[in-house]
Amino acid sequence: MPPIKRTKFKLAPEQLLEMFYWLKLIRAFDERLSILVKQGRVRSGVYTGIGQEAIVVGTCFGLRRDDYICPLHRDLGTFLMKGVEPRVMMSQMFAKTTGLSKGRDSALHSGVNELGIFGNTSMLGANLPVAAGLALTYKMEQTDNVVIAYFGEGASNVGDFHEALNFAGVQRLPIVFVCENNQYAYSVPLEKTMAIDDVAVRAEGYGFDGVAINGNDVLAVYQSTTGAIARAREGDGPTLIECKTYRWHGHSEHDKAFYRTDEELAMWKSRDPIPTFTTYLQARHVLDEAKLKEVEQKVTATIDDAVDYAMNASDPDPSEAASDLYA
Ligand SMILES: Cc1ncc(C[n+]2csc(CCOP(=O)(O)OP(=O)(O)O)c2C)c(N)n1
């Protein structure tokens, strides 16, 4: 695999703190959802990304509002970072009228055109050719926008993935493929689905660079994505970034994940992206006890407010089930 040139970047203290806020907010959002599922209060299927937040924050941080993302079932945090209000996102999980789809879908398939969020379908990998199509539009319209397309290592084994990468490579499309390699596709460990160690090497077969990085290091993710986005904006085509990570919970909140060991989970929890980044911020004197408390209070207040708002919002009226439909 050809080495991708190291991208230089500089983030101001306020930007580092903003990244920290997002990591904490996205973690808290998922943790609260997990509790609400156990209390039987959430109607949607819930697929938390706890442990994977550095990928969401590192990839979305350098995006513009008019860039497009094509998220996965596990990427609720990308919606928040792209500008969906926590209240609206929580309402979506409660299937309330104040949610993105006004209570009409299982929470994971809504998009927001104005914010550049594509509504994914359930079929694994199916978002990738659509993402390539969006990138083709940008190329044809000669804008400098980019698309970020997310997928799991499991999805990288389906045909759609290979077609999308091939097309993006041939057309030199402004797209960044982000693989969230969390070691399992549902209950299946990656060694049972792939005969290679790194998904990143697949990019070479389609004529562009792939890189495998520590997906639990928010700055490493940001660095790779910043370089990939800059190349895409300049017309230099796609990049594949494979972020090695781990999901702490089961595939979804109903999955107890008996297929993995406590030792394995403990090993990955010791690589939690948040304390690592906290230590870095403290060492750089960007974060002190008072600021940490401030961020934590803001996060808790935001989540409390979102849950209150969603729980008190109205349910959809069955008579409106067929409104807003178009062909
Ligand atoms: C084409 C297709 N096959 C199977 C499924 C059922 N399914 C949903 S999620 C999932 C596992 C996904 O694993 P991965 O792509 O690694 O993403 P992760 O959930 O680990 O983030 C499976 C098998 C599906 N939705 N679509």
The ligand as an SDF file (V2000), in Angstrom:
LIG
                    3D

 26 27  0  0  0  0  0  0  0  0999 V2000
  -27.1080   -7.0170    2.6920 C   0  0  0  0  0  0  0  0  0  0  0  0
  -27.3720   -7.2120    4.1550 C   0  0  0  0  0  0  0  0  0  0  0  0
  -27.0250   -8.3780    4.7470 N   0  0  0  0  0  0  0  0  0  0  0  0
  -27.2600   -8.5910    6.0680 C   0  0  0  0  0  0  0  0  0  0  0  0
  -27.8630   -7.6130    6.8240 C   0  0  0  0  0  0  0  0  0  0  0  0
  -28.1340   -7.8240    8.3200 C   0  0  0  0  0  0  0  0  0  0  0  0
  -27.1670   -7.0480    9.0850 N   0  0  0  0  0  0  0  0  0  0  0  0
  -27.4660   -5.8140    9.5330 C   0  0  0  0  0  0  0  0  0  0  0  0
  -26.1640   -5.0720   10.3180 S   0  0  0  0  0  0  0  0  0  0  0  0
  -25.1910   -6.4470   10.0760 C   0  0  0  0  0  0  0  0  0  0  0  0
  -23.7630   -6.4520   10.5500 C   0  0  0  0  0  0  0  0  0  0  0  0
  -23.0120   -5.2560   10.0620 C   0  0  0  0  0  0  0  0  0  0  0  0
  -21.6490   -5.3280   10.3460 O   0  0  0  0  0  0  0  0  0  0  0  0
  -20.6790   -4.2180    9.8220 P   0  0  0  0  0  0  0  0  0  0  0  0
  -20.9100   -3.9310    8.3800 O   0  0  0  0  0  0  0  0  0  0  0  0
  -19.3030   -4.6160   10.2100 O   0  0  0  0  0  0  0  0  0  0  0  0
  -21.1390   -2.9010   10.6360 O   0  0  0  0  0  0  0  0  0  0  0  0
  -21.2960   -2.7330   12.2210 P   0  0  0  0  0  0  0  0  0  0  0  0
  -22.7200   -3.0850   12.5600 O   0  0  0  0  0  0  0  0  0  0  0  0
  -20.3010   -3.6290   12.8630 O   0  0  0  0  0  0  0  0  0  0  0  0
  -21.0350   -1.2980   12.5080 O   0  0  0  0  0  0  0  0  0  0  0  0
  -25.8820   -7.4360    9.3950 C   0  0  0  0  0  0  0  0  0  0  0  0
  -25.3050   -8.7490    9.0210 C   0  0  0  0  0  0  0  0  0  0  0  0
  -28.2270   -6.4240    6.1670 C   0  0  0  0  0  0  0  0  0  0  0  0
  -28.7910   -5.4080    6.8340 N   0  0  0  0  0  0  0  0  0  0  0  0
  -27.9620   -6.2430    4.8470 N   0  0  0  0  0  0  0  0  0  0  0  0
  1  2  1  0
  2  3  1  0
  2 26  2  0
  3  4  2  0
  4  5  1  0
  5  6  1  0
  5 24  2  0
  6  7  1  0
  7  8  2  0
  7 22  1  0
  8  9  1  0
  9 10  1  0
 10 11  1  0
 10 22  2  0
 11 12  1  0
 12 13  1  0
 13 14  1  0
 14 15  2  0
 14 16  1  0
 14 17  1  0
 17 18  1  0
 18 19  2  0
 18 20  1  0
 18 21  1  0
 22 23  1  0
 24 25  1  0
 24 26  1  0
M  CHG  1   7   1
M  END
$$$$
